Amino acid sequence: MPSFSVINGVTTAWSLTGPEDAPVVLLANGLAADSAMWDPQVEDFSSAYRLLRYDIRGHGGSEGTPGDYSLSLLSDDVVALLDALSIERVHLVGCSLGAMLGQFMGVHHSSRLLSLCLCATSSEAPRPVWEARVTAVRAQGVLPQVEATIDRWFTPAFRDNHPDTMDRMREMVLRTTQNGYAGCAAAIRDMTLSSIIAAIELPTLVVAGELDLSTPLPILERIADTIPGAALMTVADTAHMPTIEQPEVCNRAIIDFLQSVDDGTVRDRAQRIRA
């Protein structure tokens, strides 16, 4: 069960599990997702790491606030959460919006991070598309976004073969508050990461779904090429949620990366891996 704390003025859902003396891995969810998206990672990650999951503002069990959000606001939420839990530094593993947040923190709050793992994400967004999304959600709510979201997240084969998972994903999308969805969509609309991420000096693994239409492979390649020393892993037969479609592959690769950072053997310069 999650715990709830007032973080940066907002009631926030979070959980902290795993060995108390292990390095902390922070998992940051995507837009219209919450900490439940990381269920396929919990068992594997918690065997070696202290695992901090939380729901981004307005998602899952966390309170939503009105108005546009920004990556700066969302990163302040993370810093306040870490301060409240007396955690100095974390490995940040984020997907989509969570990885946009990771990129921002890698530039502006690098002292709080040990490494970055950026899954299925972007560093810039087509403003008219996201402005239309913000407007639609504020006018009509989250429900009309559900099926389009599921279609973007998963390949057709995975959707057809995992109906129970799809039902859980729909429920997760519907846990997102109207304010939280619109506010975070505004943060995506307004992000300007591509011009700053070359300043990231942290060990970084970029994870791309080979069939992702939301953040296609060339976008992830550009991120990996821009962040000094970043490695790129392409996960076959996956769309925008590679950590759910291919958890065994992703878990193994991410844990290997985290452990290489912790033991000082992380490989330098750009690697390209297809899994």
Short mmCIF file of the C-alpha atoms (twelve columns), coordinates in Angstrom:
data_MODEL
# 
_entry.id   MODEL 
# 
loop_
_atom_site.group_PDB 
_atom_site.id 
_atom_site.type_symbol 
_atom_site.label_atom_id 
_atom_site.label_alt_id 
_atom_site.label_comp_id 
_atom_site.label_asym_id 
_atom_site.label_seq_id 
_atom_site.Cartn_x 
_atom_site.Cartn_y 
_atom_site.Cartn_z 
_atom_site.pdbx_PDB_model_num 
ATOM 1   C CA . MET A 1   0.000   0.000   0.000   1 
ATOM 2   C CA . PRO A 2   1.281   3.496   -0.772  1 
ATOM 3   C CA . SER A 3   2.071   6.134   1.800   1 
ATOM 4   C CA . PHE A 4   0.799   9.695   1.447   1 
ATOM 5   C CA . SER A 5   2.684   12.867  2.302   1 
ATOM 6   C CA . VAL A 6   2.242   16.540  1.529   1 
ATOM 7   C CA . ILE A 7   5.122   17.206  -0.848  1 
ATOM 8   C CA . ASN A 8   5.690   20.674  -2.282  1 
ATOM 9   C CA . GLY A 9   2.177   21.564  -1.131  1 
ATOM 10  C CA . VAL A 10  0.499   18.558  -2.802  1 
ATOM 11  C CA . THR A 11  -0.646  15.257  -1.278  1 
ATOM 12  C CA . THR A 12  1.576   12.699  -2.988  1 
ATOM 13  C CA . ALA A 13  1.389   8.900   -3.100  1 
ATOM 14  C CA . TRP A 14  4.695   7.057   -2.748  1 
ATOM 15  C CA . SER A 15  6.189   3.746   -1.626  1 
ATOM 16  C CA . LEU A 16  9.692   2.737   -0.572  1 
ATOM 17  C CA . THR A 17  10.640  -0.947  -0.608  1 
ATOM 18  C CA . GLY A 18  13.727  -3.132  -0.793  1 
ATOM 19  C CA . PRO A 19  16.961  -3.368  1.229   1 
ATOM 20  C CA . GLU A 20  17.396  -0.324  3.449   1 
ATOM 21  C CA . ASP A 21  21.147  -0.096  2.838   1 
ATOM 22  C CA . ALA A 22  20.941  -0.403  -0.967  1 
ATOM 23  C CA . PRO A 23  21.190  2.453   -3.486  1 
ATOM 24  C CA . VAL A 24  17.813  4.027   -4.232  1 
ATOM 25  C CA . VAL A 25  16.153  3.749   -7.635  1 
ATOM 26  C CA . LEU A 26  13.406  6.297   -8.298  1 
ATOM 27  C CA . LEU A 27  10.788  5.230   -10.860 1 
ATOM 28  C CA . ALA A 28  8.972   8.078   -12.634 1 
ATOM 29  C CA . ASN A 29  5.776   7.328   -14.556 1 
ATOM 30  C CA . GLY A 30  4.525   8.568   -17.901 1 
ATOM 31  C CA . LEU A 31  1.550   10.766  -18.726 1 
ATOM 32  C CA . ALA A 32  -1.739  9.051   -17.807 1 
ATOM 33  C CA . ALA A 33  0.168   6.296   -15.990 1 
ATOM 34  C CA . ASP A 34  1.141   5.926   -12.346 1 
ATOM 35  C CA . SER A 35  3.435   3.816   -10.189 1 
ATOM 36  C CA . ALA A 36  1.493   0.677   -11.173 1 
ATOM 37  C CA . MET A 37  3.157   0.822   -14.593 1 
ATOM 38  C CA . TRP A 38  6.318   -0.377  -12.851 1 
ATOM 39  C CA . ASP A 39  4.784   -3.537  -11.371 1 
ATOM 40  C CA . PRO A 40  6.803   -5.753  -13.797 1 
ATOM 41  C CA . GLN A 41  10.008  -4.219  -12.398 1 
ATOM 42  C CA . VAL A 42  9.342   -4.377  -8.663  1 
ATOM 43  C CA . GLU A 43  10.468  -7.925  -7.869  1 
ATOM 44  C CA . ASP A 44  13.671  -7.830  -9.927  1 
ATOM 45  C CA . PHE A 45  14.682  -4.322  -8.887  1 
ATOM 46  C CA . SER A 46  13.870  -4.740  -5.187  1 
ATOM 47  C CA . SER A 47  16.255  -7.652  -4.824  1 
ATOM 48  C CA . ALA A 48  19.248  -5.330  -5.238  1 
ATOM 49  C CA . TYR A 49  17.905  -1.802  -4.801  1 
ATOM 50  C CA . ARG A 50  15.831  0.368   -2.515  1 
ATOM 51  C CA . LEU A 51  12.899  1.149   -4.787  1 
ATOM 52  C CA . LEU A 52  11.087  4.491   -4.577  1 
ATOM 53  C CA . ARG A 53  7.877   4.697   -6.595  1 
ATOM 54  C CA . TYR A 54  5.651   7.741   -6.591  1 
ATOM 55  C CA . ASP A 55  2.740   9.111   -8.599  1 
ATOM 56  C CA . ILE A 56  3.500   12.294  -10.512 1 
ATOM 57  C CA . ARG A 57  1.287   15.237  -9.551  1 
ATOM 58  C CA . GLY A 58  -2.332  14.578  -10.603 1 
ATOM 59  C CA . HIS A 59  -1.729  10.900  -11.390 1 
ATOM 60  C CA . GLY A 60  -2.702  7.763   -9.488  1 
ATOM 61  C CA . GLY A 61  -3.080  8.597   -5.814  1 
ATOM 62  C CA . SER A 62  -1.405  12.013  -6.007  1 
ATOM 63  C CA . GLU A 63  -3.403  15.212  -5.830  1 
ATOM 64  C CA . GLY A 64  -3.903  17.258  -8.975  1 
ATOM 65  C CA . THR A 65  -3.740  21.036  -8.991  1 
ATOM 66  C CA . PRO A 66  -5.267  23.366  -11.587 1 
ATOM 67  C CA . GLY A 67  -3.345  25.178  -14.300 1 
ATOM 68  C CA . ASP A 68  -0.361  24.415  -16.481 1 
ATOM 69  C CA . TYR A 69  2.518   22.455  -14.964 1 
ATOM 70  C CA . SER A 70  6.158   22.649  -16.011 1 
ATOM 71  C CA . LEU A 71  9.101   20.281  -15.857 1 
ATOM 72  C CA . SER A 72  10.596  22.685  -13.331 1 
ATOM 73  C CA . LEU A 73  7.553   22.275  -11.056 1 
ATOM 74  C CA . LEU A 74  7.539   18.495  -11.440 1 
ATOM 75  C CA . SER A 75  11.259  18.303  -10.681 1 
ATOM 76  C CA . ASP A 76  10.736  20.455  -7.591  1 
ATOM 77  C CA . ASP A 77  8.187   17.829  -6.501  1 
ATOM 78  C CA . VAL A 78  10.865  15.138  -6.819  1 
ATOM 79  C CA . VAL A 79  13.455  17.129  -4.882  1 
ATOM 80  C CA . ALA A 80  10.932  17.835  -2.130  1 
ATOM 81  C CA . LEU A 81  10.048  14.126  -1.946  1 
ATOM 82  C CA . LEU A 82  13.708  13.150  -1.664  1 
ATOM 83  C CA . ASP A 83  14.219  15.777  1.037   1 
ATOM 84  C CA . ALA A 84  11.187  14.545  2.974   1 
ATOM 85  C CA . LEU A 85  12.542  10.985  2.885   1 
ATOM 86  C CA . SER A 86  16.135  12.082  3.662   1 
ATOM 87  C CA . ILE A 87  17.414  10.564  0.407   1 
ATOM 88  C CA . GLU A 88  20.436  12.343  -0.990  1 
ATOM 89  C CA . ARG A 89  20.844  10.799  -4.455  1 
ATOM 90  C CA . VAL A 90  18.984  8.308   -6.645  1 
ATOM 91  C CA . HIS A 91  19.225  6.442   -9.896  1 
ATOM 92  C CA . LEU A 92  16.297  7.881   -11.868 1 
ATOM 93  C CA . VAL A 93  14.476  5.506   -14.224 1 
ATOM 94  C CA . GLY A 94  11.712  7.281   -16.136 1 
ATOM 95  C CA . CYS A 95  9.373   6.479   -18.989 1 
ATOM 96  C CA . SER A 96  7.935   9.069   -21.392 1 
ATOM 97  C CA . LEU A 97  7.012   12.073  -19.204 1 
ATOM 98  C CA . GLY A 98  9.047   10.558  -16.369 1 
ATOM 99  C CA . ALA A 99  12.095  10.504  -18.624 1 
ATOM 100 C CA . MET A 100 11.465  14.101  -19.734 1 
ATOM 101 C CA . LEU A 101 11.526  14.940  -16.044 1 
ATOM 102 C CA . GLY A 102 14.740  12.929  -15.782 1 
ATOM 103 C CA . GLN A 103 16.375  14.936  -18.558 1 
ATOM 104 C CA . PHE A 104 15.402  18.199  -16.858 1 
ATOM 105 C CA . MET A 105 16.760  16.998  -13.521 1 
ATOM 106 C CA . GLY A 106 19.934  15.772  -15.203 1 
ATOM 107 C CA . VAL A 107 20.633  19.379  -16.151 1 
ATOM 108 C CA . HIS A 108 19.211  21.297  -13.192 1 
ATOM 109 C CA . HIS A 109 19.407  18.868  -10.238 1 
ATOM 110 C CA . SER A 110 22.291  16.588  -11.172 1 
ATOM 111 C CA . SER A 111 23.617  16.609  -7.603  1 
ATOM 112 C CA . ARG A 112 20.576  14.540  -6.577  1 
ATOM 113 C CA . LEU A 113 21.144  11.861  -9.231  1 
ATOM 114 C CA . LEU A 114 23.497  8.909   -9.644  1 
ATOM 115 C CA . SER A 115 22.408  8.037   -13.175 1 
ATOM 116 C CA . LEU A 116 19.602  8.328   -15.704 1 
ATOM 117 C CA . CYS A 117 17.644  5.672   -17.556 1 
ATOM 118 C CA . LEU A 118 15.415  7.345   -20.147 1 
ATOM 119 C CA . CYS A 119 12.749  5.111   -21.687 1 
ATOM 120 C CA . ALA A 120 10.500  5.945   -24.663 1 
ATOM 121 C CA . THR A 121 10.777  9.701   -24.415 1 
ATOM 122 C CA . SER A 122 11.474  12.915  -26.272 1 
ATOM 123 C CA . SER A 123 13.288  16.200  -25.721 1 
ATOM 124 C CA . GLU A 124 10.845  18.358  -27.681 1 
ATOM 125 C CA . ALA A 125 7.196   18.186  -28.698 1 
ATOM 126 C CA . PRO A 126 4.994   19.500  -31.526 1 
ATOM 127 C CA . ARG A 127 3.320   22.411  -29.742 1 
ATOM 128 C CA . PRO A 128 0.023   22.484  -31.735 1 
ATOM 129 C CA . VAL A 129 -0.561  18.763  -31.104 1 
ATOM 130 C CA . TRP A 130 -0.063  19.112  -27.373 1 
ATOM 131 C CA . GLU A 131 -2.015  22.350  -27.134 1 
ATOM 132 C CA . ALA A 132 -4.936  20.508  -28.731 1 
ATOM 133 C CA . ARG A 133 -4.554  17.685  -26.193 1 
ATOM 134 C CA . VAL A 134 -4.558  20.132  -23.268 1 
ATOM 135 C CA . THR A 135 -7.660  21.862  -24.619 1 
ATOM 136 C CA . ALA A 136 -9.489  18.587  -25.254 1 
ATOM 137 C CA . VAL A 137 -8.840  17.193  -21.780 1 
ATOM 138 C CA . ARG A 138 -9.884  20.418  -20.067 1 
ATOM 139 C CA . ALA A 139 -13.098 20.418  -22.091 1 
ATOM 140 C CA . GLN A 140 -13.985 16.708  -22.119 1 
ATOM 141 C CA . GLY A 141 -12.007 15.018  -19.334 1 
ATOM 142 C CA . VAL A 142 -9.735  11.984  -19.468 1 
ATOM 143 C CA . LEU A 143 -12.217 9.303   -20.608 1 
ATOM 144 C CA . PRO A 144 -12.032 10.140  -24.350 1 
ATOM 145 C CA . GLN A 145 -8.246  9.710   -24.195 1 
ATOM 146 C CA . VAL A 146 -8.285  6.120   -22.933 1 
ATOM 147 C CA . GLU A 147 -8.405  4.016   -26.092 1 
ATOM 148 C CA . ALA A 148 -6.041  6.247   -28.057 1 
ATOM 149 C CA . THR A 149 -3.601  6.054   -25.154 1 
ATOM 150 C CA . ILE A 150 -3.700  2.256   -25.044 1 
ATOM 151 C CA . ASP A 151 -3.214  2.131   -28.822 1 
ATOM 152 C CA . ARG A 152 -0.116  4.331   -28.544 1 
ATOM 153 C CA . TRP A 153 1.368   2.439   -25.633 1 
ATOM 154 C CA . PHE A 154 1.313   -1.115  -26.978 1 
ATOM 155 C CA . THR A 155 1.754   -3.044  -30.196 1 
ATOM 156 C CA . PRO A 156 -1.411  -4.591  -31.679 1 
ATOM 157 C CA . ALA A 157 -0.130  -8.103  -30.983 1 
ATOM 158 C CA . PHE A 158 0.486   -7.344  -27.307 1 
ATOM 159 C CA . ARG A 159 -2.936  -5.737  -26.942 1 
ATOM 160 C CA . ASP A 160 -4.630  -8.770  -28.509 1 
ATOM 161 C CA . ASN A 161 -2.705  -11.313 -26.443 1 
ATOM 162 C CA . HIS A 162 -2.985  -9.573  -23.039 1 
ATOM 163 C CA . PRO A 163 -6.597  -8.430  -22.537 1 
ATOM 164 C CA . ASP A 164 -6.330  -8.491  -18.729 1 
ATOM 165 C CA . THR A 165 -3.293  -6.221  -18.848 1 
ATOM 166 C CA . MET A 166 -5.139  -3.878  -21.186 1 
ATOM 167 C CA . ASP A 167 -8.023  -3.648  -18.709 1 
ATOM 168 C CA . ARG A 168 -5.560  -2.731  -15.935 1 
ATOM 169 C CA . MET A 169 -3.986  -0.116  -18.187 1 
ATOM 170 C CA . ARG A 170 -7.386  1.437   -18.921 1 
ATOM 171 C CA . GLU A 171 -8.081  1.615   -15.195 1 
ATOM 172 C CA . MET A 172 -4.695  3.266   -14.685 1 
ATOM 173 C CA . VAL A 173 -5.403  5.932   -17.301 1 
ATOM 174 C CA . LEU A 174 -8.744  6.665   -15.635 1 
ATOM 175 C CA . ARG A 175 -7.026  7.193   -12.278 1 
ATOM 176 C CA . THR A 176 -5.414  10.286  -13.801 1 
ATOM 177 C CA . THR A 177 -7.152  13.486  -12.734 1 
ATOM 178 C CA . GLN A 178 -8.341  15.953  -15.331 1 
ATOM 179 C CA . ASN A 179 -6.080  18.626  -13.841 1 
ATOM 180 C CA . GLY A 180 -3.145  16.251  -13.703 1 
ATOM 181 C CA . TYR A 181 -3.462  15.123  -17.311 1 
ATOM 182 C CA . ALA A 182 -3.936  18.637  -18.694 1 
ATOM 183 C CA . GLY A 183 -1.264  20.142  -16.461 1 
ATOM 184 C CA . CYS A 184 1.345   17.550  -17.405 1 
ATOM 185 C CA . ALA A 185 0.398   17.720  -21.083 1 
ATOM 186 C CA . ALA A 186 1.094   21.449  -20.863 1 
ATOM 187 C CA . ALA A 187 4.527   20.675  -19.389 1 
ATOM 188 C CA . ILE A 188 5.242   18.433  -22.388 1 
ATOM 189 C CA . ARG A 189 3.943   21.102  -24.773 1 
ATOM 190 C CA . ASP A 190 6.289   23.702  -23.305 1 
ATOM 191 C CA . MET A 191 9.457   21.640  -22.810 1 
ATOM 192 C CA . THR A 192 12.693  22.830  -24.401 1 
ATOM 193 C CA . LEU A 193 15.087  20.025  -23.547 1 
ATOM 194 C CA . SER A 194 16.858  19.467  -26.865 1 
ATOM 195 C CA . SER A 195 18.893  22.653  -26.431 1 
ATOM 196 C CA . ILE A 196 20.191  21.778  -22.943 1 
ATOM 197 C CA . ILE A 197 20.638  18.018  -22.560 1 
ATOM 198 C CA . ALA A 198 24.189  18.107  -23.945 1 
ATOM 199 C CA . ALA A 199 25.054  19.475  -20.486 1 
ATOM 200 C CA . ILE A 200 24.089  16.193  -18.777 1 
ATOM 201 C CA . GLU A 201 27.204  14.571  -17.305 1 
ATOM 202 C CA . LEU A 202 25.570  11.566  -15.651 1 
ATOM 203 C CA . PRO A 203 25.841  7.947   -16.820 1 
ATOM 204 C CA . THR A 204 22.811  7.546   -19.068 1 
ATOM 205 C CA . LEU A 205 21.004  4.630   -20.682 1 
ATOM 206 C CA . VAL A 206 18.374  5.423   -23.318 1 
ATOM 207 C CA . VAL A 207 15.765  2.708   -23.983 1 
ATOM 208 C CA . ALA A 208 13.698  2.778   -27.188 1 
ATOM 209 C CA . GLY A 209 10.771  0.656   -28.289 1 
ATOM 210 C CA . GLU A 210 11.531  -0.411  -31.847 1 
ATOM 211 C CA . LEU A 211 7.870   0.015   -32.938 1 
ATOM 212 C CA . ASP A 212 7.085   3.101   -30.856 1 
ATOM 213 C CA . LEU A 213 5.072   5.607   -32.910 1 
ATOM 214 C CA . SER A 214 4.774   8.168   -30.091 1 
ATOM 215 C CA . THR A 215 8.516   8.644   -29.628 1 
ATOM 216 C CA . PRO A 216 10.048  6.893   -32.652 1 
ATOM 217 C CA . LEU A 217 13.530  5.441   -32.623 1 
ATOM 218 C CA . PRO A 218 15.210  8.415   -34.403 1 
ATOM 219 C CA . ILE A 219 14.121  10.659  -31.511 1 
ATOM 220 C CA . LEU A 220 15.757  8.362   -28.965 1 
ATOM 221 C CA . GLU A 221 18.854  8.111   -31.160 1 
ATOM 222 C CA . ARG A 222 19.167  11.907  -31.136 1 
ATOM 223 C CA . ILE A 223 18.874  11.992  -27.344 1 
ATOM 224 C CA . ALA A 224 21.544  9.307   -26.990 1 
ATOM 225 C CA . ASP A 225 23.796  11.118  -29.470 1 
ATOM 226 C CA . THR A 226 23.370  14.425  -27.618 1 
ATOM 227 C CA . ILE A 227 23.987  13.286  -24.033 1 
ATOM 228 C CA . PRO A 228 27.741  12.649  -23.701 1 
ATOM 229 C CA . GLY A 229 28.542  8.973   -23.263 1 
ATOM 230 C CA . ALA A 230 24.915  7.816   -23.352 1 
ATOM 231 C CA . ALA A 231 24.146  4.255   -24.440 1 
ATOM 232 C CA . LEU A 232 21.080  3.323   -26.479 1 
ATOM 233 C CA . MET A 233 19.176  0.054   -26.247 1 
ATOM 234 C CA . THR A 234 16.467  -0.726  -28.811 1 
ATOM 235 C CA . VAL A 235 13.891  -3.258  -27.632 1 
ATOM 236 C CA . ALA A 236 12.398  -5.330  -30.449 1 
ATOM 237 C CA . ASP A 237 8.641   -5.806  -30.897 1 
ATOM 238 C CA . THR A 238 7.670   -3.084  -28.428 1 
ATOM 239 C CA . ALA A 239 5.926   0.279   -28.658 1 
ATOM 240 C CA . HIS A 240 5.781   3.069   -26.055 1 
ATOM 241 C CA . MET A 241 5.879   0.830   -22.958 1 
ATOM 242 C CA . PRO A 242 8.867   -1.476  -23.521 1 
ATOM 243 C CA . THR A 243 9.176   -2.094  -19.767 1 
ATOM 244 C CA . ILE A 244 5.704   -3.687  -19.835 1 
ATOM 245 C CA . GLU A 245 5.857   -5.472  -23.200 1 
ATOM 246 C CA . GLN A 246 9.346   -6.927  -22.643 1 
ATOM 247 C CA . PRO A 247 10.015  -6.679  -18.890 1 
ATOM 248 C CA . GLU A 248 12.596  -9.469  -18.720 1 
ATOM 249 C CA . VAL A 249 14.742  -7.850  -21.400 1 
ATOM 250 C CA . CYS A 250 14.395  -4.352  -19.958 1 
ATOM 251 C CA . ASN A 251 14.903  -5.408  -16.350 1 
ATOM 252 C CA . ARG A 252 18.098  -7.273  -17.119 1 
ATOM 253 C CA . ALA A 253 19.557  -4.416  -19.160 1 
ATOM 254 C CA . ILE A 254 18.588  -1.675  -16.708 1 
ATOM 255 C CA . ILE A 255 19.866  -3.563  -13.667 1 
ATOM 256 C CA . ASP A 256 23.139  -4.348  -15.455 1 
ATOM 257 C CA . PHE A 257 23.479  -0.639  -16.246 1 
ATOM 258 C CA . LEU A 258 22.715  0.441   -12.672 1 
ATOM 259 C CA . GLN A 259 25.173  -2.049  -11.228 1 
ATOM 260 C CA . SER A 260 27.881  -0.910  -13.643 1 
ATOM 261 C CA . VAL A 261 27.354  2.638   -12.391 1 
ATOM 262 C CA . ASP A 262 27.516  1.528   -8.766  1 
ATOM 263 C CA . ASP A 263 30.699  -0.504  -9.207  1 
ATOM 264 C CA . GLY A 264 32.391  2.072   -11.431 1 
ATOM 265 C CA . THR A 265 32.613  -0.089  -14.535 1 
ATOM 266 C CA . VAL A 266 29.952  1.727   -16.590 1 
ATOM 267 C CA . ARG A 267 31.043  1.712   -20.202 1 
ATOM 268 C CA . ASP A 268 31.877  5.078   -21.674 1 
ATOM 269 C CA . ARG A 269 30.767  6.557   -24.964 1 
ATOM 270 C CA . ALA A 270 27.875  5.640   -27.174 1 
ATOM 271 C CA . GLN A 271 26.871  2.022   -27.331 1 
ATOM 272 C CA . ARG A 272 24.111  0.727   -29.534 1 
ATOM 273 C CA . ILE A 273 22.349  -2.417  -28.339 1 
ATOM 274 C CA . ARG A 274 19.403  -4.209  -29.913 1 
ATOM 275 C CA . ALA A 275 17.594  -6.547  -27.537 1 
# 
